[in-house]
Amino acid sequence: MQSANTRRPVPFAAILNGVIENTEGYTWIIDKNLRYIVCNIHLRNVIQQYTGKEVLPGSELIDFTALLDDTQQLPWPAIYEAAFNGSACRFTHQLTIQQKPVFFEIAVNPVREGNNIIALSCWAQDITERKSAEEALRQSELKFRSLIENSTDIITMANAEGNIFYGSPSSKKILGYEEPDYIGRHVCSFIHPDSLPAVGELLQNLMQHPDELFTIDLKIFDKAHNERWVQGLASNMLEVPGMNALVGNFRDITERKRAEEKTRESEYLYKNLFYKSPLPICVCAADDLQFVEVNEAAVQLYGYSRKEFMQMTAFEIMSSEEKQELLQSFASIAHINRQPVLRKHIKKNKEAIFVEVRSHAINYKGSNAWLVVVNDITEKINLQNQLVEEKIKQQQEIAKAVIDAQEKERETLGRELHDNITQVLTTARLYLNVAKDSPAMTESMIKKSGETISSAVEEIRRLSKAMTEMFHKEVGLELSLNDLIENIRLVQQFTISLHFSVPDEQQLDDKLKMTIFRIVQEQLNNTIKYAAASEVQIAIIQKGRLLQVTIADDGKGFDTTLKRKGIGITNIISRTELFNGRVKIESSPGRGCRMQVRFTI
């Protein structure tokens, strides 16, 4: 027996066979007769899978690549012959397996014993994944190079001392510099003196903070020594393998800087025009009319300081009437764009002023706003009002005289029709009744004449009554109107309703009540003549100092924009203006008519 410490040596062939069996890919060793000496398990499995044969030492050589793809056969005899003659070879072979490209790296090396070649060691390994990775890397490098070479950005790389050792091709396109112009030169060689302090600070920051990215705008010189502006990103990549540089990525912003300079000059000019304008000007936010800018003239006109203005809205300088109008329909402010509008504003000392306002929609610092220009025309308005008041007073006196004359004339005419013409026609009827017995006339003719004269008499009586209808102050406005309506109901088919709500009719001026009576009478006559209505609604309502008369019908209506032939509505308007009232008419063909008359008591 051998002792425990005695070890039997392992044969070299067993060691070699173990190495080959555990080698990745396909490994085989052949002799000069092209028979297998050794074949690893991977290759044996492939051969058995495709041929069903089991490969043993001494088996004939089989072309495994042809088993995988018989369309791409290799010249193995020539390869083996060259190797036995001492020419080792290593190459890549492409196959198509299951319609996909597969790459094998193949090596054939002579095995020598002394000076003699006794065998060939062959090896094949699938390198498809590696080839794919290499191709992806190549494509990535190609894209990156294309981006660098065609980029409009200037990329520079400098060492720790600031000396440039790389510049992208765009350096020539943008600045005119070629490679010999900047390689080895310090970055400060191209910087304008105005930007040198910033560059010094940048280099210091890059060394002190290598993990940070810095943005900087610089004024530089191009090759023609023209001043240019660039904006860049700089980072310290001295410790990054493969980079080992201070890297800068710069973009030409010369045109933008020039535009910004022009904008600043323009803003300076327009600010002077704004603040020094003799007309008050302000800027208000579009959503809530908050003041965001006011000029000196606005401060002087309204009496508020600029600081006070900035805490106010435009509503706070408006009169209550204008404020209520805009609050009810805020969008209406859009309709005052460009055209001047007369407004009544209130100064800080509560003094009321009249101003012409022009508003324009603008963009103010990225937001919608109104530019408002104000012109104080208080003196002009006061003078106009004075002239208008004098003219109105004269017109009112004339109108009063005319109306008084008309009322007298109507009363006299009515009395004349009633007392004289009616009596004459009555007498004529009596004469005809007597003549009825005369032989010269037939009974039928006399009867017809009598009926005609009777109708004429009745019509004249009706006209007489209509002409003499008037407001009787003894019975009041409401009863007078009811009497008028009852008389119309006797001869007209449409329905008339009256809603009368005046808390203290006795406090109204008698002439105003007569005017209201005549307005109702005139409009009812218009309705009878033209409207063909089936219903008329009359409402007389007083609320506080406002007295409103509304007359509405469901007749055929009319186009209010067309010129009217009659004088009925003109008379109504004249009577209304006598008491500083306002008339509003709403009508259209087929939609009836609605007349609204307002008086301020």
Secondary structure, DSSP 8 states (H G I E B T S, - for coil): ---TT------HHHHHHHHHHT-SSEEEEE-TTSBEEEE-HHHHHHHHHHH-----TT-B---HHHHH-TTS---HHHHHHHHHTT--EEEEEEEEETTEEEEEEEEEEEEEETTEEEEEEEEEEE-HHHHHHHHHHHHHHHHHHHHHHH-SSEEEEE-TTSBEEEE-THIIIII---HHHHTT-BGGGGB-GGGHHHHHHHHHHHHH-TT-EEEEEEEEE-TT--EEEEEEEEEEETTSTTT-EEEEEEEE-HHHHHHHHHHHHHHHHHHHHHHH-SS-EEEEETTT-BEEEE-HHHHHHH---HHHHTT-BGGGGB-HHHHHHHHHTGGGGGGGBSS-EEEEEE-TTS-EEEEEEEEEEEEETTEEEEEEEEEE-HHHHHHHHHHHHHHHHHHHHHHHHHHHHHHHHHHHHHHHIIIIIHHHHHHHHHHHHHHTTSTTS-HHHHHHHHHHHHHHHHHHHHHHHHHH----TTT-HHHHHHHHHHHHHHH--SEEEEEEE-TTGGGS-HHHHHHHHHHHHHHHHHIIIII--SEEEEEEEEETTEEEEEEEE-S----TTS--SSSHHHHHHHHHHHTT-EEEEEE-TTS-EEEEEEEE-
